[in-house]
Amino acid sequence: MHHQFDTADFFSLLSDELRRRILVLLTSEQELCVCELFFALDAIQPKVSRHLALMRAAGVLSQRKLGRWVHYRVASQVPLWAHRILVSMADGVEDGRPYMEDRKRLRAMPNRPARSGTTIPLPVVKGGRSARTGIRA
C-alpha cells in the first residue's frame, strides 16, 4: 500500500518524546526488531506498538517480518528533506538524555536477533549519491 506523505503528520509525529526516541534509534541503527525497541526504550509493549503503528500509518516507518521477529526502519518513501531532518535530529541529540541511555540499553541487550546482512537502498539524492549506504536487514 502506497501512502501519500503528509508534512503536517510528519511534524506532528516529532512532537512526542517516545516517537522521537524511536526515530533516533532507527535513524542511528538503520533497522531494529520490535523487541530491541521495547528493551532499549524501557517502555511497555502496548505503548511502543501504538507509536510504531502511528508512524507506519503516516508512512514514516516500514516493517518486515523475519521469522518470528518484526523489524522496523525509516521508510524508503520518506522524502529526502524529512530524512535529513531525522538524521540531523539523531546527530543533535546523540549525547543527550534519554537518547544516550536508550543506546546503552540497546548495546547491553542479551540475545539480540541476528541480521542477515542484506542491504536495502535508501532514496538517491540529486547527483546520484545515496542519502546513506543502505539499511542492514
N, C-alpha and C positions, 0 to 999 in steps of 0.2 A: 504494500500500500504506500503510495507516494503522498507525502504531506506537504502542504504549502507552508513554507517557513514564515512565521509571523514575528515581526520585530518587537511588537509590544509584549507578546508572550515570552520572548527570549529575555527581555529586560525584567519582566515580572518574575521569571524563574530565578534570576540572580538576586532577588530581594530577600530570599530565605537563606539563613546561615547553613542549614544542613544541605540544601541543594548546592550552595557554593562549595562546601566541603567535598561533596560527591564529585562535582565538576573539576575541582582542583586535583583530586586523586586520579580521576580518569584522564585528565589532560596530562598529568605527570607520568602516570603508569601506562597510559595508552589503552589498556583493557584490564578489567578486573572481574572476577567471579563475584556474584552477589554475596557469597559467604565471606569473601575478603572485605567487601564494603561493610557488612554488619560488624565484623571484627574490628576493622580499622576505625570506624566511626563510634564504636562502643555504644551503639544505638539498637533499639529493638527492631525486629524484623518487619512488623507491620508498618511502622513509621518510615523506614528506609524504602520499603517496597512501594508505599504510596507516593513518595517523592520520585522514585525511579519511573513509576507509571506516568506521572505528570510530565516528566521530561521526555519520555518516549512519545507521549501523545502530542507534544509540541514539536516533535521532530528533531530534538536536540540530542537524544540518545538513541542508539540502536542496540539490539541484543542478539545473541546467538546462543544456541544450546549446544553444548559439547558434552556428550554423555549425560551424566546427571546434573551437570553444572550449567547455570545460565551466566553468560559473560556479557558485560556492558561496556560500551565505548561511546565516545562522541560520534554522532552520526556523520557519515561522509557527505551527506547532503547539506550540512551546516554551511552557510555562506562563509567565504573567506574572511570577511570583516568580523563576523561573530567568532570564528575560530581564533582570530588574532586577539580578540578581547579575552577569550578563555585562556590563551597562552600568557598574555600579559597579566591577567589576574593570578594565575598559578605562579608566575615568576615573582610577582609583587608580594605575595603572602607566604612564600615558602618557609620563611624563618619565623613566622608569627604563630600565635596560638589561635585556634586549636589545630591548625594545619600541620605543624611540626609533630604534635602528639599523634595525629592520625597516621602520618608516615612511620613513626616509631612503632606504633601498634601493628601496622601492616607488616613491617620488616620482622617483627617478633612473632608473627602468627605461625603456629606449628601446622604442618601438613597442608601447606598451600597447594591448590590444584596446579598440576603441570601445564605448561603451554606447549603447543605443537610447533612453534617456531615459524608458522606461516605468516606472511605479511599481507596486510590489507592496505592498499594505497589510499592516501588522503587526497583531497582536491588539489589539482595542479594550479599554481598561481601563474599570473602573466609572465611570459618569458620562459615557460616550460619547467620552472623549478617547482618541486613539491613543497607543500607547506611544512611537511616533516617527511622523514624517510618512509614511514608506514607504521602500521599498527601490528604489534606482535599478537598473534592469535593463539 
